[in-house]
Amino acid sequence: MSSAVQVIEKSRPVVVRSRVESVAPARVGAPRVLRALALLAWRIFKPTSAIGLLVAVWEAAPRLGLVDEVFLPPFSTVAQAFVDLVQSGEMWEHVSASLTRSATGFFLALAVAIPVGVAIAWYRPVAELLTPILELFRNTAALALLPVFILILGIGETSKIALVVYASFFPILLNTITGVRTVEPLLIKSAVSLGFSPLRLFQKVVLPAAVPSIFTGVRMAAASSILVLIAAEMVGARAGLGYLITAAQQNFQIPNMYAGILAISLLGLTFNGVVVALERRLSRWRTESSR
């Protein structure tokens, strides 16, 4: 009987210890979850607070008489005009027209600029052949060539898409050249010593290492594709955000004009967000290798 009591007494601390060990992680994990939620809330609050402050100033300045309400309506008035344009379908008509032109020109420039940039950066004869003419056109502003595009290609869609291609081509090209030329030589030598073929070398070493620089050019080109297109639509178009802004200004529909400007900002933010997300996806190996 005494031996059985001793066995029970010895087993009790084990049970208590196991309970403490099972409760401890939950107590330790709760502050971590709260800390993570607080950090997420702070990350969301920082950018939204700046935007909220801008909206508040925009709303208050016309109502307090700091600016003329006719020429700068309160934000609530502009937001209502934006909602009205969306509900009537007019906003989507203009956004879809601008987005189609911008995306078509942007992707055409992307498809051409990256291969040309890689060829110029990797092969000296190609660089010696193409660099002079590319430098000539690079220093010519896209909008300065708008009359030329209209005269040659007409006032339709082709001239606007060609202008977007021209404006988007050079940021991607120059950053691709920089990214390929600045790849660490030791990485290339190591890959060659391992027997990588030229195609394999580009696929596994050169292009992944050049991705950050290439995406810098892609982000610049995405912004340029929208801005240049808006300017082109202000000159000659029957649909598009540029046309909406110009038509609203000429008809003195000031809230609609600001609604079109707001739509351009939202479109640009969307473009940038998609490009940044894609860059993080393709550059994930950098963060994983640095851990």
C-alpha positions in Angstrom: 0.0 0.0 0.0 2.8 2.4 0.8 4.5 1.7 -2.5 1.3 2.6 -4.3 1.1 5.9 -2.4 4.7 6.7 -3.3 4.0 6.1 -7.0 1.0 8.4 -6.9 3.0 11.1 -5.1 5.8 10.9 -7.7 3.3 11.2 -10.5 1.6 14.4 -9.3 4.4 16.9 -10.1 4.5 15.5 -13.6 0.9 16.2 -14.1 1.2 19.7 -12.8 4.3 20.4 -14.9 2.5 19.2 -18.1 -0.4 21.5 -17.3 1.9 24.5 -16.8 3.8 23.7 -20.0 0.5 23.5 -22.0 -0.7 26.9 -20.5 2.6 28.7 -20.9 2.7 28.9 -24.7 -0.9 30.2 -24.8 0.1 32.9 -22.3 3.2 33.8 -24.3 1.5 33.6 -27.6 -1.3 36.1 -26.7 1.1 39.1 -26.4 2.6 38.2 -29.7 -0.7 38.2 -31.4 -1.7 41.5 -29.9 1.7 42.9 -30.9 1.2 41.8 -34.4 -2.3 43.2 -34.6 -1.0 46.6 -33.2 1.8 46.6 -35.8 -0.6 45.9 -38.6 -3.0 48.7 -37.4 -0.1 51.1 -37.2 1.0 50.2 -40.7 -2.5 50.9 -42.0 -2.9 54.0 -40.0 0.3 55.8 -41.1 -0.6 56.1 -44.9 -4.4 56.5 -44.3 -3.8 59.3 -41.7 -1.9 61.4 -44.3 -4.7 60.8 -46.9 -7.3 61.6 -44.3 -5.5 64.9 -43.4 -5.4 65.9 -47.1 -9.1 65.1 -47.5 -9.9 67.1 -44.3 -8.0 70.1 -45.6 -9.6 69.8 -49.0 -13.1 69.7 -47.4 -12.5 72.6 -44.9 -10.6 75.1 -47.1 -13.5 75.9 -49.5 -16.1 75.9 -46.7 -14.0 78.3 -44.6 -13.5 80.7 -47.5 -9.8 80.1 -47.8 -10.3 79.3 -51.5 -13.1 80.0 -53.9 -15.6 77.1 -53.7 -16.5 77.6 -57.4 -12.9 76.7 -58.5 -12.2 74.2 -55.7 -15.3 72.5 -54.5 -15.3 70.6 -51.2 -14.2 67.0 -51.3 -17.7 65.8 -50.5 -19.0 67.6 -53.6 -16.3 66.0 -55.8 -17.0 62.6 -54.3 -20.7 62.9 -55.0 -19.9 63.9 -58.6 -17.6 60.8 -58.8 -20.4 58.6 -57.6 -22.9 60.1 -60.0 -20.5 59.5 -62.9 -20.0 55.9 -61.8 -23.7 55.3 -61.4 -24.5 56.7 -64.9 -21.8 54.5 -66.4 -19.9 57.5 -67.9 -16.9 57.1 -65.6 -16.4 53.4 -66.6 -16.6 54.4 -70.3 -13.8 56.9 -69.9 -11.7 54.7 -67.6 -12.0 51.6 -69.8 -10.9 53.7 -72.9 -7.9 55.1 -71.1 -7.0 51.8 -69.5 -7.2 49.9 -72.7 -4.9 52.4 -74.5 -2.5 52.7 -71.6 -2.2 48.9 -71.0 -1.8 48.1 -74.7 1.1 50.6 -75.1 2.7 49.7 -71.8 2.8 45.9 -72.5 4.1 46.5 -76.1 6.9 48.6 -74.6 7.6 46.0 -72.0 7.8 43.2 -74.6 10.3 45.2 -76.7 12.4 47.1 -74.1 13.5 44.2 -71.9 15.0 42.0 -74.8 16.6 45.1 -76.4 18.0 46.2 -73.0 19.4 42.7 -72.3 21.0 42.6 -75.8 22.6 46.1 -75.4 23.9 45.3 -71.9 25.3 41.9 -72.8 26.6 42.2 -76.4 29.0 45.1 -77.2 28.4 45.2 -81.0 24.6 45.6 -80.4 25.3 48.4 -77.9 27.6 50.2 -80.4 25.0 49.9 -83.1 21.9 51.0 -81.2 23.2 53.4 -78.5 23.6 56.5 -80.7 20.0 56.4 -82.2 18.5 55.5 -78.8 20.2 58.4 -77.2 18.9 60.7 -79.9 15.3 59.7 -79.3 15.7 59.3 -75.5 16.4 63.1 -75.2 13.3 64.0 -77.2 10.2 64.5 -75.1 7.2 62.2 -75.9 4.7 65.1 -75.9 6.9 67.0 -78.4 6.4 64.2 -80.9 2.6 64.0 -80.4 1.9 66.2 -83.5 4.2 63.9 -85.5 2.4 60.8 -84.3 -1.0 62.3 -85.2 0.2 63.4 -88.7 1.7 60.0 -89.5 -0.7 57.6 -87.7 -3.9 59.7 -87.6 -6.0 61.0 -84.7 -7.4 57.6 -83.8 -6.2 54.9 -81.4 -3.0 54.0 -83.1 -1.3 57.4 -82.5 -2.2 57.4 -78.8 -0.9 53.8 -78.3 2.3 54.6 -80.2 2.8 57.6 -78.0 2.4 55.4 -74.8 4.9 52.9 -76.3 7.4 55.7 -76.9 7.0 57.1 -73.4 7.2 53.7 -71.6 10.0 52.2 -73.7 13.0 54.2 -72.4 12.5 53.9 -68.6 12.3 50.1 -69.0 15.2 50.0 -71.5 17.6 52.1 -69.4 16.9 50.3 -66.1 17.2 46.9 -67.8 20.6 47.9 -69.2 21.7 49.1 -65.7 20.4 45.9 -64.0 22.1 43.5 -66.4 25.4 45.4 -66.4 25.6 45.6 -62.6 25.1 41.9 -61.9 27.8 40.7 -59.5 30.6 39.2 -61.7 31.4 36.6 -59.1 27.9 35.1 -59.6 28.4 34.9 -63.3 31.9 33.3 -62.9 30.5 30.8 -60.4 27.6 29.8 -62.8 30.0 29.5 -65.7 32.3 27.3 -63.7 29.4 25.1 -62.8 28.8 24.5 -66.5 25.7 26.7 -67.1 24.8 27.3 -70.7 24.3 30.9 -71.8 20.5 30.4 -71.8 20.6 28.9 -68.3 22.9 31.7 -67.2 20.4 34.3 -68.2 17.5 32.4 -66.7 19.0 31.5 -63.3 21.5 34.3 -62.6 21.4 37.4 -64.8 17.6 38.1 -65.0 16.8 37.3 -61.3 19.7 39.6 -60.2 18.5 42.4 -62.5 14.8 42.2 -61.5 14.9 45.1 -58.9 16.4 47.5 -61.4 14.0 46.3 -64.2 11.0 46.9 -62.0 12.2 50.3 -61.1 11.9 51.1 -64.8 8.6 49.3 -65.1 7.1 51.5 -62.3 8.4 54.6 -64.0 7.0 53.5 -67.3 3.6 52.7 -65.7 3.3 56.2 -64.5 4.5 57.7 -67.8 2.0 55.6 -69.8 -0.9 57.1 -67.9 0.3 60.7 -67.8 1.3 60.9 -71.5 -2.0 59.3 -72.5 -4.0 61.8 -70.5 -2.2 64.6 -72.3 -2.8 63.0 -75.7 -6.6 62.5 -74.9 -6.9 66.2 -74.1 -5.8 67.0 -77.6 -7.9 64.7 -79.7 -10.3 62.0 -78.3 -13.9 61.3 -77.8 -13.5 59.1 -74.7 -11.0 58.8 -72.0 -10.1 60.5 -68.7 -8.2 63.2 -70.5 -11.3 64.0 -72.6 -13.5 63.9 -69.5 -11.3 66.5 -67.7 -11.1 68.8 -70.8 -14.8 68.5 -71.6 -15.8 69.2 -67.9 -13.5 72.2 -67.8 -14.9 73.7 -71.0 -18.5 73.2 -69.8 -17.6 74.5 -66.4 -18.5 71.3 -64.7 -15.8 71.7 -62.1 -16.8 68.8 -59.8 -16.7 66.4 -62.7 -13.3 67.7 -63.7 -11.9 67.0 -60.2 -13.7 63.6 -60.3 -11.7 62.8 -63.5 -8.4 63.8 -61.8 -9.3 61.6 -58.8 -9.9 58.7 -61.1 -6.5 59.2 -62.6 -4.9 59.1 -59.2 -6.8 55.9 -58.3 -5.8 54.3 -61.6 -2.1 55.2 -61.0 -2.2 53.8 -57.5 -3.7 50.6 -58.8 -1.0 50.3 -61.5 1.7 50.9 -58.9 0.2 48.4 -56.5 0.1 45.6 -59.1 3.7 46.3 -60.2 5.0 46.3 -56.6 3.1 43.1 -55.8 4.6 41.4 -58.9 8.1 42.6 -58.0 7.8 41.2 -54.5 6.7 37.9 -56.0 9.6 37.7 -58.4 12.1 38.9 -55.8 11.1 36.6 -53.0 14.3 34.6 -53.4 16.3 37.6 -52.2 14.5 37.8 -48.9 14.6 34.0 -48.4 18.3 33.9 -49.1 19.1 36.7 -46.6 17.4 34.9 -43.7 
